Amino acid sequence: MRVLYFSLDYTPHDHRFLATLAETEHEVYYLRLQRGPRQTENRPVPDGVHIVRWAGGRRPFRWRDFPRLLVDFRRVVRRLQPDLIHAGPLQQVALFPALAGAHPLVAMSWGSDLLRDAERNAFYRWASRFVLSRADAFVGDCETVAQKALSLGFPREKMAIFPWGVDLTRFSPGPDDGLRARWGWQDAFVIIHTRSWEPLYGVEVMAQAFTRAARQEPRLRLMLLGGGSLAPRLREIWQRGGVLDRVQFVGQVSQRHLPRYYRAADLYLSASHSDGSSVSLMEALACGLPVAVSDIPSNQEWVRQGIEGWLFPDGDAAALARILVRAARIPREQLQTLGWAARRRAEERANWAQNVQRLLQLYVLVQKRESAL
């Protein structure tokens, strides 16, 4: 089968999907809509995947370029004649094949496109419904996303809902390999945060909560990975709060090295305001880390209060601060029990190698339906 995989950019998630598809018998073509200002994946496109050259994919996407790009997208489809188009997020990427009338179309939600963007304005509401009305199948990563697609009129029987999952061999419990000693944190309680520093991910809530908690519990330290537009604001919060020296700004970390940072931590933190099944949450669970996460619906599908960690009311920095202090002060044995439960949760539900088979099975079903028409 000739598969055209069309995505917004090139991220670790795209690399993972493409690497899996490259190992199948399918002929895989990769099309990207933009090259964003911050690149998060430095590995090359997997061997065996054909990179499609077209008018897009060279700079950040602008809506004013859409008509010109749509013309060129139609040219790409005519030239490649794909047997299946896998496209997402919905309102930007999947809108191209939907408007071009290209079938079969497997529309894949990336979480926020449905959970937040679908209600951003009248155009996004229309685009969400239009794409789903033209899609032959829908892929989502959690029940929260599935319910949103249902509310927009997409039938359950044409959905494949599965968490993307992680590599449970790579992301696994293990000892700290010296990171804590490098920073003089051997006796500290270390929190890890891996989300982008953007408003969607509640990073100001995270920063305010850490400031409050660190004033009460001197052992608290924060390991901050990644980057984003709110970097100056985060530094300002911690500088004013007098805790900036307790934060380690790690920067962007490759997928290969990411597990060692989880293993150096005692607790994973995410204050995200919206998510599908968060891959970073699954990575932390797989590494046996207790978690403290916002109580948004998708997180409640993964974390049970007091079992894998703690849930706090979305946006409530004071509640999160109380959890951070409590986590730092509970007996080590209790923390280990939470960590074991976290790993079990990941083993039960977050196995990428197993979960991605749902996508490959969906490809076959969609192709059979198309052939029967």
N, C-alpha and C positions, 0 to 999 in steps of 0.2 A: 504494500500500500504506500502511495506517495503522500506524505503528511507535510502540510505547511504549518509550522509552529510560529505564530505571530504574537509578539509580546511588546510591552511598552518599552523596555530597555533590556539590559543584560545584567542580571542580579544572580546571587548564589542560588536562588530558587530556579531561575531559568537554566542555569548550568546543570542543576540536578535533573530537571525534566529532560533536557536535551541529552545528557549523558545516558539516562535510562533508555530513551528512544533510540539512541545510537546503537544500543546493544540488541535491539530487536531486528527483525527482518525488514522493517519498514525503511523506505527511502525518505530521509528527513531533511527538510529545508527550514531554515531559520530566518525570520524577518523581524526586524526591530523597528518600532515607531520613532524612537528618539535616542539620542545620547545625552543623558541628563548631566547636570552640573557636578554631581558627586557620584563617581563610579564605585560600586561596592563589591565588584567581582573582578579579580585580576587574573584568574585562570583563563586560558584561551577557550574558545568554543570547542567542544569535544570533537575528536577525530570522527570522521564519518558523517558529520553534519554539514550540509551545504549552506553557506551563508549567501543570502539573496541580496544583491546590490540593487538599490532602487533610490528614489528621490528622498526618502526619509532615512532616519537612523543616524544622522550626522550631527544633529544639534538638538536642543530641547524642543519638544513639540509645541507648536503654536496653532490655535484653532484657525487662524486666518490662512494657514497653509493647507487646511483640510481639503478644499476642492481640488487643488493641484495634486495632492498626495492620493486622493481617491482615484483620479484618472490613472495615475501610475500603478496603483494597487490593482486596478482592473487589468492593466497590461501584464503585471506579474502573474495573475491568475490565468490569463489566456496562455501565457508562455509555459507555465509549469503544469497546468492541468492537474492540480492536486486531487487525490481521491478523498481527502478530508482536510478541513481547516480547523485548527485548534487555536482559539483566539481569546485574549483577555488582557487587561480588565475590560469591562463591558462598554462603558460610555465612550471611551477613546478608541481602543484597539478593535474590539469586536464590532463596533459600529461600521468599520470599513467593509468587511465581508457581508454584513447585514444589508447595507445600502447597495452593495455591488450585486446582490442576489446570488452570492456564491454558496454552494451547498456541496456536501453536508457540512454544517457548521457546528462545532462543539465549542460553546461559549463557556469560558472558565472565569468564575469570580475570584478576585484576589482579596475578598473580605470587605475592605472599606468601600469598594466601588458600589456594592449594594447596601451595606450597613450605614454608610454616611452619604456618599456622593449621589445616590439615587434620589435623595430628597434635597439636594443642594439648591436647585432652582427648576423652573418649568422645563428647560431644555434637557437637563439631566434626567428628570422624571420621564420625559418622552423617550429619550435615548435608551433608558433602561428597559422600558416596556417594548420598544421597537426591536431592540436586539433579541430579547427573549421571545418575541413573537416570530422571529425569523430563524431562531436557533433550532437545530435538530436534536440537540442534547445539551445538558447543562451540567457543569462540574462545580461543586462547592466543597468547602473544607470543614463545615460544621453545620449542625442543625439550625443554628440561628440564621445562617445564610440561606439554608433551604427554605425556611419559613418565609423569608423575605421574597425569595423567588416565587414561592407559591402565592403570596399576596399580590404579586404582579402578573399572575395568570399563567405561570409555567407549570405544566403537569408533573406530578411527582414521579410518574412511571418513566419519564425521560431524563431523570436526574441520576447522577452518581455522586453521592456525598461521602467523602472520606477525608480524614486529616492527612495532610501531606506527609507528616512523620519525619523521622530522622534516621540516620545510620546508627543503629544501636551498638554497633561494634566500636565505631569511632567515638561516639558520645556515650561514655560509660563512666561509672565511678572509678576513682583512682586517687593516689596521693598527690599532694602539692609537690611540684618538682623544683621548688626554690624561689618562686615568684614572691611569696610572702617575705622570705628572708631578705630578698633584694631590696624590698621597700621598708624593712624593719617592722613588719607586721606579724611576727611570729605569734604574739599573744593577743592579737586584735580579733574582733569579730568582723569579718569581711563580707560586704554586700556587693553583688555584681549587678550591673545594669547594662544591657546590650541593645536597647531600643534606640532608634534614631532620635536626635535631639530636636524634635518637631512638636508643634502643639498637639497633634493627634495622639501622641504617646504620653501625654500628661507629665512631661518632664519638669515643668515648674512645680507641680504637686510633689513629684519625687524629690526635687531639690529642697523645697520648704520642709517636707517631712524629715529628710535626713538632717537638716539644720536643727530642727527641734529635738530630734532623737539624740544627735551627737552631743548636744549640750547637757543631756541627762546621763548619757552613757559614754564615758570617755574611751571605751574600747572600740567603738564603732568606726569603721573605715569603709569608703566607697570606691569601688573599682568601676570606672566609667569607660565603656568601650564605644567606638563609633564616632559620630560627629553629627552636625546639623546646624540649622540657622539660629537656634537659640543658645549657642555657646556663650555669647557675651552675657546674656541674661542669667544663665546658670552660674557663671563665675561671680556675677554681681550678688546673687542671693547668698552664695557661700562666703564671699568676702565680707559682706555686711554682717553675716551671722557668725563670723569668726571661726569657720570650720573649713576654709578652703584648703588648709594644710592636711586635712584628713581625706582628701579626694585625690585619687590617682587618675589622671587623664591618659588613658592607654592609647587612644586613636583607633584607626581601622585595623582589624585583626583578620587574617586569612582564615578560611574554613579549616585548613590543616592545623592551625595553631589554636583555634578557638577552644577545644576541650581543656587545654591546660589552664585556661583562665577560669573556666567553671570549677575545675578541681581545686583551684586555689581559694575558692569562695566558701562561705558558710550559708549564704542565703541569696536567692535570686529575687529581684524586684522589678515589677512592671506596673506603672500607673496608667496604662493605656486607656483612652476613652472609648476606643472601638477596636475590635479585632475579629478575625475569623479564628481558626485554630492557630494560635501563635506558634510559629516554628521555634522562636527563641525560648518560649516557655517549654516546649517539648524537649529542646536540647538540655535545658536545665534539669527537667525531670529525669531525663535519661542519664544524666551525670550524677543522679542521686542527691540533688539539692532540694531542700525545702524551699518553698516559694511564698512570696507575699505579692498578691496581684489584686487589681481592681475587680469588683464584683460584677463586671459586665457579663451578659449572658454567655458568651462563648467561653470565658474563663471558668464559669460555673460548670461547663461540660467537662472540665479537666480537674479542677481543684475542689476538694471537699474540705470544709472548714475543720481545721485541727487534724486532718489526716495527712494530706500532702503538704500542708502549709496553712496559709491564712488568706482570707478574702477581706477586703476593706471597701467601704462605700466609695464608688467612683468620685474622684475629685476631693476627697476628704483627707487633707494633709495631716490633720491632728490624729485621726484614726490610724493612718499609716504609721505615723511616728510612734504611737503606742505599741503597735505590732513590732516595729524594729527594736524598740527597747526590750520588749518582752522576749523576743527571739534571742537577743544577746544574753539574756539573764537566765534562761531555762537551762536545766542540766544537759550536758553534752549527750547523755544517753537518750534523752527525749528528742533531741535534734536528730540523732542518728535514726531513730524510729521513723521520724517524718521523712528522712532521706530514703530509707528503704521503701517506704510506701510510694514515694515519688518515682523511684526506679520501676517498681511493679506497675505503676500506672502507665509509664512509657512502654514497657514491654507488652502490656495488654493492648494498647491502642495506637502507639506512635511508631510502629515499625514501617519505615519507608518502603523497604523491599516488598513487604506484603501489601501495603496499602495502594501502591502505584499500580498493582495488577488490576485494580478496579478500573483505572483509566484505560489500560490496554484492552480490557474486556469490552469497555464501552466503545472504543474505536471499532472493534469487530462488529458489535451489534448495530452501530450506526451505519457502517458500510453495507451490512446485509440488508438493512431497511432501504437504503438508497438503491441497491441493486434490484430490490423487489419492485420498485416503482416503475 
